[in-house]
Amino acid sequence: MPVFDQTDLQQTFLRLIELFNEGNYNGMRPFLHPNIIWEMLHHADSITGAENVIQWLLSQKASLNPQFVPDSANEHTDPPNSDGSRRIHGPAQWKGQKDGGSNERVEYNFTFTTDRNSRWLLINAFGHLTH
């Protein structure tokens, strides 16, 4: 198995999703920018700050263990923005509970930026339901 490289955007994106789907929210910490904005899927609220996002996931989602499954065939990675950040977006399936609940189709947008060591960090995460 190749060694994980956080300077590789695609590897970072996939590892973050893997940790989320495992319910390993504490394991996500090294992949979140300290000033991340995490927008809610089903309402207009958002959470700012990596520690706040982790605490919210632990308190609100741990018992549900939701699953996020991007459609890799329709995933898009945009060219770098003027600040060097990159956006990955596309359709996905959202299952609010690992064992139960219904699947919902969503359109997601994740923006990543790099730290001083060129490691990719998620700085903005949002999505919306599609029909």
N, C-alpha and C positions, 0 to 999 in steps of 0.2 A: 504494500500500500504506500502511495507517495506521501511524503511529509506534508502536513498542512502548511500553507503559506498565506498569511493574512495580508500580504501585499498583492495577492491575486484576488481581484474583485469577485469573480465567479465563485471561487472556493469559499470566500468569506460569506457571500450571499447564501450559498447552499448549507454551510455549517450553521449559520444563524437560524435557518429554517429547521434544520435537524434538531438543534437544541430546543427551539420553541416547541416542536411537535413531541419531543421527549418530555416536555414539562420541566426541563432543566433551565429555569429562568435565571438562577444565579450564574449558570455557565454562560449566559448571554452577555454578562457584564463587560468582558473585554472587547465586545463587538459593538457596544453602544457608545456613541459620543456623549460626553458629560452633559451637553446641552440638547440632547435629542428632543424632538417633538413627536409624540406618539398620539395620533388622532384615533378616536374611537370609530368603529365600523358602523354601529347602529344608532349613534346619536352624535351631536355636534361637539361634545366635550373632547378635550385633549389633555395629555399629561406632559409636563416638561421636566427634563432631567433624568439621567440614567437611573439613579437610585430610586426616584419616584416611580419610574416605569417598572422596575424590578419589584418593588414593594406592591404595586398595584397588581401585577401579574400573580405574585405569590398569594395575595389576599383574595383576589377576585376570580382567577382562572385556574389555579392549581387543582382544585377539586374537579373541575370540568375537563381539564386537559384538552383544550380545543386543538384542532388540526388545520393547518394551512398548507394547501397543495397547489403550487403554481403549475400552470400549463406550460411546461418548458418548450413545447413546440411553438408557442406564440409569445414567448418572453422577448422583450426588447431591452437592449442596453444602449442608452444614448451616448453620443460622443461627449467628451468632457465639457463641462460648463466653464465659463471664464475663470472661476475660482478653483478649477480642477476637480470639483465634485462630479459624480456620475449618478445617473438615475437608471434604475432597473424597474420595469413596469410590464404589466400584462394581465391576463385573466388568471383566475385561480378558483379553487373550490375552498370554501370555508365551512368547517363543521364545528359548531359551537361546543359540542361535547364529543369526546373520543368514542364513547360507548353510548350512542343514542343521539337524538336530535336530527335535524334535517341538514342536508347539504345546501349551501347557498353559493351562487356564482358571484364573484366579486372582481373588481378591477383594482389592482394594487399599484402603488407608486412608492418605491423606496429610494431615498437619496443617500448616497455614501460620500464621505469625505475622508481625507487621509490625515493621520497624525504626523508628528515629526519623524517617526520611523517608517513612514510610507505605508503604514497598516491602514486598511479600510475600516471605517467606523460608520455605523448607521446613524444618520443625523435627523432624518425625517421619514416617518412611516405613516402612510394613510391609504385608505381605500374606500370604495363605495360599492354598494350592492348593485348588481345588474339583473335584468330580467330576461 
